[in-house]
C-alpha cells in the first residue's frame, strides 16, 4: 500500500497548533529578556559600569557556540529519531544555567556561563523546530508560520514584564524567565505524544511538487533569501534608535521600544491571515516574495525620508513585512527540506541565517555610515531584500494541493 505524500498527511488539531506556537515562543522568552536587558545589566553590576567590550565578547562567543550547538543538537535528535526527550533535556539544562548567570562573580565567568547556556538553549530549540516538521503537514505550514509570529512578540513582552518598575525584584528576574519558559514549553511536550505523522517521515521527491525546480536548488535559494533579509532586519534592530536620533536628537528611548513592540504585535494577526491564505490557495512561497519586496520598499522610503513621520512610516512597513517574512519562512523551510531523516541537521544549517548576520552587519555599518550616512546603508539593505524577493519569486508557483 502506498503511503500518502506529506501534503496528504492528517492535519493537526487546533489545540496542538496553539501549544506548539507557545512552545516556540518559549524559546524567544528564554533569550530575548536575557540578551537585550538582563545580560547588559549584569555586566554593569560586575564591572561597575556599562562595558561594551564585555558585552561584545559575550555576544560574539555566544553566537558561535549557539551555531555549533544547534547543529550538534539537530544531528543528535535525527540519529536518535527522538525529539521530545532532547527538548526536555535542553529545557532543564538551559534553565539551570540561566539562573547561574545571575550568580556569576566575574566577567570571564559570565562569558563561560552564557556560552554553556547557549548549548542548553539550542539543545531545546533544534529538536523543537525539527519536531514541527515531523508533525505538521504541508497543508498547515502557512498557518503554522503565522502562529510562529507569536515568538518575537511574547519575547519582547517578557522582557518588559521582568523589568517593569518594581514588579519583580532584580534577584528574581532570571528565576521568573526560567519559569515562564517552562510554562510555555512543557504543555506541548507533555500533551504532544503521538503527534508525529508517518507520511512526513518518508523520502521527499527530488523536484518540488507543482514545480520544475530541484529541491536542493530551492533549499539554497530559501537559505540565501532568509540570510539577506536577516542582515537588513538585524541592522535595523541594532541601530534603530541611533538612526531616529540622527533625525530627531531628542527622540526618547521608550518611543523606539514602543514602535518596535507595536510592529511585533501587528505582525501576529497579519502573519496568521497570510499564512492561512497561502494554505488555502497552495501558494506557500508567494507571500515570502511579496514580503521581501515590501521590505525593500520600506527601506527605500526610509532612505529618502525627509522628516521623522516619513521615517517611522517607512520603518513600520519594513519591520512588519520582515516579521511576517521570518515567521512564514521558518515554517515553509520545512516544506522544501529534502531528507526527513536529516531534518534537525538541515534546520540547524538554516539557523546560521540567524547568527551569521550578527557578524556581517556591524562591518557593513562601520564601512558605510560614517562616510555616506544611514541612507546609503538603507539602500544597500533594500537591494539585499530585493534580491531575496527575486530568488523566491523564481519558484513561487503552487507547490502542493491547496489545504481545506
C-alpha positions in Angstrom: 0.0 0.0 0.0 1.3 3.4 -0.9 1.9 5.9 1.8 0.4 9.4 1.0 2.7 12.3 0.4 3.4 14.9 3.0 0.7 17.2 1.6 -1.9 14.5 2.3 -0.9 13.9 5.9 -3.6 14.3 8.5 -3.9 17.9 9.8 -3.1 18.7 13.4 -5.9 19.8 15.7 -6.1 23.5 16.7 -5.1 22.9 20.3 -1.8 21.3 19.3 -1.1 24.1 16.9 -1.6 26.6 19.8 0.5 24.6 22.2 3.3 24.3 19.7 3.3 28.0 18.9 3.5 28.8 22.7 6.4 26.3 23.0 8.2 28.0 20.1 7.6 31.4 21.8 9.1 29.9 25.0 12.4 29.8 23.1 12.2 33.5 22.4 11.2 34.2 26.0 14.3 32.3 27.0 16.8 34.5 25.2 15.2 37.9 24.4 15.0 39.3 28.0 18.5 37.9 28.8 20.3 39.2 25.8 18.6 42.5 25.4 18.2 43.7 29.1 19.3 41.3 31.8 22.7 40.5 30.5 23.8 44.1 30.0 22.5 44.9 33.5 24.5 42.0 34.9 27.7 43.2 33.1 27.2 46.7 34.6 26.8 45.2 38.1 30.0 43.2 37.7 32.1 45.9 36.1 30.7 48.8 38.0 29.6 50.5 34.7 28.5 49.6 31.2 31.2 47.6 29.4 30.7 47.4 25.7 33.8 45.2 25.2 32.5 42.5 27.6 29.0 42.6 26.1 30.5 42.3 22.6 32.6 39.3 23.8 29.6 37.6 25.3 27.5 38.2 22.2 30.1 37.0 19.7 31.2 33.9 21.5 27.6 33.1 22.4 26.6 33.3 18.7 29.5 31.0 17.8 28.6 28.4 20.4 24.9 28.7 19.5 25.6 27.9 15.9 27.6 24.8 16.7 25.3 23.6 19.4 22.3 23.9 17.2 23.9 21.8 14.5 25.0 19.1 17.0 21.6 19.0 18.8 19.9 18.7 15.4 22.1 15.8 14.4 21.5 14.0 17.8 17.8 14.3 17.5 18.0 12.9 14.0 20.1 10.0 14.9 18.0 9.1 17.9 14.8 9.5 15.9 13.5 11.3 19.1 12.7 14.9 19.7 10.8 15.4 23.0 13.5 13.9 25.3 16.1 16.3 23.8 13.7 19.2 24.2 13.2 18.4 27.9 16.9 17.9 28.5 17.6 21.3 26.8 14.9 23.0 28.9 16.3 21.6 32.1 19.9 22.5 31.3 19.2 25.9 30.0 17.0 26.8 33.0 19.7 25.8 35.4 22.4 27.7 33.6 20.1 30.8 33.1 19.8 31.1 36.9 23.5 30.5 37.3 24.2 33.6 35.1 22.8 35.7 37.9 25.3 34.2 40.3 28.4 34.9 38.1 31.2 36.7 40.0 33.4 37.9 37.2 33.1 38.9 33.5 35.1 35.8 32.5 32.7 33.5 34.4 29.8 35.3 32.9 31.1 34.7 29.4 31.6 31.0 30.1 28.1 30.6 31.6 26.4 32.3 28.7 28.3 30.0 26.3 27.2 27.0 28.3 23.6 28.3 28.5 23.6 28.6 24.7 24.4 24.9 24.5 21.4 24.1 26.7 19.1 26.5 24.9 19.9 25.1 21.4 19.6 21.5 22.8 16.0 22.6 23.3 15.4 24.7 20.2 16.9 22.5 17.5 14.7 19.4 18.1 11.7 21.6 18.8 11.7 23.0 15.3 12.5 19.6 13.7 9.5 18.2 15.7 7.3 20.7 13.8 8.5 19.2 10.6 7.6 15.7 11.9 4.1 16.8 12.9 2.6 19.5 10.7 1.6 18.6 7.1 2.2 20.9 4.1 -1.5 21.9 4.2 -0.8 23.6 7.6 2.6 25.1 7.0 1.3 28.5 6.4 -0.9 28.8 9.5 2.0 27.3 11.5 4.3 30.1 10.2 1.7 32.6 11.2 1.5 31.2 14.7 5.3 31.4 15.0 4.9 35.2 14.8 4.0 34.9 18.5 7.6 34.2 19.3 9.2 37.6 18.9 6.1 39.3 20.3 6.0 37.3 23.5 9.8 37.6 23.8 9.5 41.4 23.8 6.6 41.2 26.2 8.6 39.0 28.6 11.5 41.5 28.5 9.1 44.3 29.5 7.4 42.2 32.2 10.6 41.2 34.1 12.0 44.7 34.1 8.7 46.6 34.7 9.1 49.1 37.6 9.4 47.2 40.9 7.1 44.4 39.9 9.9 41.8 40.0 12.9 42.1 42.4 16.2 42.1 40.4 17.4 38.8 42.1 14.2 37.0 41.0 14.1 38.1 37.3 16.1 35.2 35.9 14.0 32.8 38.0 10.9 34.3 36.5 12.2 33.9 33.0 13.1 30.3 33.6 9.6 29.7 35.0 7.9 31.4 32.0 9.9 29.3 29.6 8.9 26.1 31.3 5.3 27.1 31.4 5.3 27.7 27.7 7.3 24.7 26.5 6.1 21.9 28.8 2.4 21.7 27.7 3.2 20.9 24.1 5.9 18.3 25.0 3.7 16.6 27.7 0.5 16.5 25.6 2.1 16.2 22.2 2.7 12.5 22.2 1.7 10.5 19.1 1.5 13.8 17.1 4.1 12.7 14.5 2.8 11.8 11.1 4.3 8.8 9.3 3.8 10.5 5.9 6.1 13.3 7.0 8.9 10.9 7.7 9.0 9.4 4.2 11.6 10.3 1.4 10.8 13.5 -0.5 10.7 13.8 -4.3 13.8 15.4 -5.9 11.7 18.1 -7.6 9.3 20.2 -5.6 5.6 19.3 -6.3 4.0 21.6 -8.8 7.4 23.0 -9.9 10.4 22.2 -12.1 12.8 23.4 -9.5 15.0 20.7 -8.0 14.6 20.5 -4.2 18.3 21.2 -3.5 18.2 24.4 -5.6 15.1 25.6 -3.8 16.8 25.0 -0.4 19.8 27.1 -1.4 17.5 29.9 -2.6 15.5 29.8 0.6 18.6 29.9 2.7 20.1 32.9 0.9 16.8 34.7 0.8 16.4 34.5 4.5 20.1 35.4 5.1 19.7 38.6 3.1 16.5 39.7 4.9 18.1 38.9 8.2 21.1 41.1 7.5 18.7 44.0 6.9 16.5 43.2 9.9 19.4 42.8 12.2 20.9 46.1 11.1 17.6 47.9 11.9 17.2 46.1 15.2 20.7 47.3 16.3 20.7 50.8 15.0 17.0 51.9 15.1 17.4 54.3 18.0 20.7 55.8 16.6 19.0 56.4 13.2 15.9 58.0 14.7 18.1 60.3 16.8 20.0 61.4 13.7 16.7 62.8 12.5 15.4 64.0 15.9 18.2 64.3 18.5 15.7 64.2 21.5 13.9 61.1 20.3 13.1 59.1 23.5 14.2 55.5 24.1 10.8 54.4 25.2 9.2 55.6 21.9 11.6 53.5 19.9 10.8 50.5 22.1 7.1 51.2 21.7 7.3 51.3 17.9 9.3 48.0 17.9 6.7 46.4 20.2 3.8 47.7 18.1 5.3 46.2 14.9 5.7 42.8 16.5 2.1 42.8 17.8 0.6 43.9 14.4 2.6 41.2 12.7 0.9 38.3 14.5 -2.6 38.6 13.0 -1.3 39.6 9.6 1.0 36.6 9.6 -1.8 34.3 10.6 -4.1 35.7 7.8 -1.4 35.5 5.2 -0.3 32.0 6.3 -3.9 30.8 6.1 -4.3 32.3 2.7 -1.2 30.5 1.4 -2.5 27.2 2.7 -5.9 27.6 1.1 -4.5 28.7 -2.3 -1.5 26.4 -2.3 0.9 29.4 -2.8 3.4 28.9 0.1 6.3 30.9 -1.4 4.5 33.8 -3.0 3.8 35.6 0.4 7.5 35.4 1.2 8.5 37.0 -2.1 5.9 39.7 -1.5 7.1 40.5 2.0 10.7 40.7 0.8 9.6 43.2 -1.8 7.8 45.2 0.8 11.0 45.2 2.9 12.9 46.7 0.0 10.2 49.4 -0.5 10.1 50.2 3.2 13.9 50.6 3.3 13.8 52.9 0.2 11.2 55.0 2.0 13.5 55.3 5.0 16.5 56.2 2.8 14.5 59.1 1.3 12.7 60.2 4.4 12.8 63.9 4.9 11.2 64.0 8.4 10.5 61.8 11.4 7.0 60.9 10.3 8.1 59.6 6.9 11.0 57.8 8.6 8.7 56.0 11.1 6.2 55.1 8.4 8.9 53.6 6.2 10.3 51.6 9.2 6.8 50.3 10.1 6.3 49.0 6.5 9.8 47.3 6.6 9.5 45.9 10.1 6.1 44.4 9.7 7.0 42.8 6.4 10.2 41.5 7.8 8.5 40.0 10.9 5.9 38.3 8.6 8.6 37.1 6.3 10.7 35.5 9.0 7.8 33.7 10.7 6.4 32.3 7.5 9.8 31.4 6.1 10.5 29.3 9.3 7.6 27.0 8.5 7.9 26.9 4.7 11.5 25.8 5.1 10.1 22.6 6.5 8.3 22.1 3.2 11.4 22.2 0.9 14.0 20.3 3.0 15.0 17.2 1.1 15.5 14.5 3.8 13.2 13.9 6.8 15.9 11.8 8.4 18.3 14.8 8.5 15.6 17.4 9.3 17.2 18.5 12.6 20.6 18.9 11.0 19.3 20.8 7.9 17.2 23.2 10.0 20.4 23.9 12.1 22.2 24.9 8.9 19.3 27.3 8.2 19.7 28.6 11.8 23.0 30.0 10.6 21.0 32.7 8.8 20.1 33.9 12.3 23.7 34.0 13.7 25.9 34.9 10.7 24.2 38.3 10.0 25.3 39.4 13.5 28.9 39.0 12.3 28.3 40.7 8.9 26.1 43.6 9.8 28.4 45.6 12.1 31.1 45.7 9.4 28.6 47.0 6.8 27.6 49.7 9.2 31.1 50.8 10.0 32.0 50.9 6.3 29.0 52.9 5.1 27.5 55.1 7.8 30.5 57.3 8.8 31.2 58.3 5.2 27.8 58.1 3.4 25.2 58.2 6.2 22.3 55.9 7.1 20.6 56.4 3.7 23.4 54.5 1.9 23.0 51.7 4.4 19.3 51.5 3.9 19.7 51.5 0.1 22.1 48.5 0.5 19.5 46.7 2.7 16.8 47.5 0.1 19.0 45.9 -2.6 19.5 42.8 -0.4 15.8 42.5 0.2 15.0 42.9 -3.5 17.5 40.1 -4.3 15.7 37.9 -1.7 12.4 38.7 -3.4 13.8 37.7 -6.8 15.2 34.5 -5.5 11.9 33.4 -4.0 9.8 34.6 -7.0 11.8 32.3 -9.2 9.9 29.3 -7.7 6.8 30.9 -6.2 4.3 28.8 -8.1 1.9 26.4 -6.3 3.9 23.6 -4.7 1.0 21.5 -3.4 -2.7 21.0 -3.5 -4.4 23.8 -1.5 -5.4 22.9 2.0 -9.0 22.8 3.2 
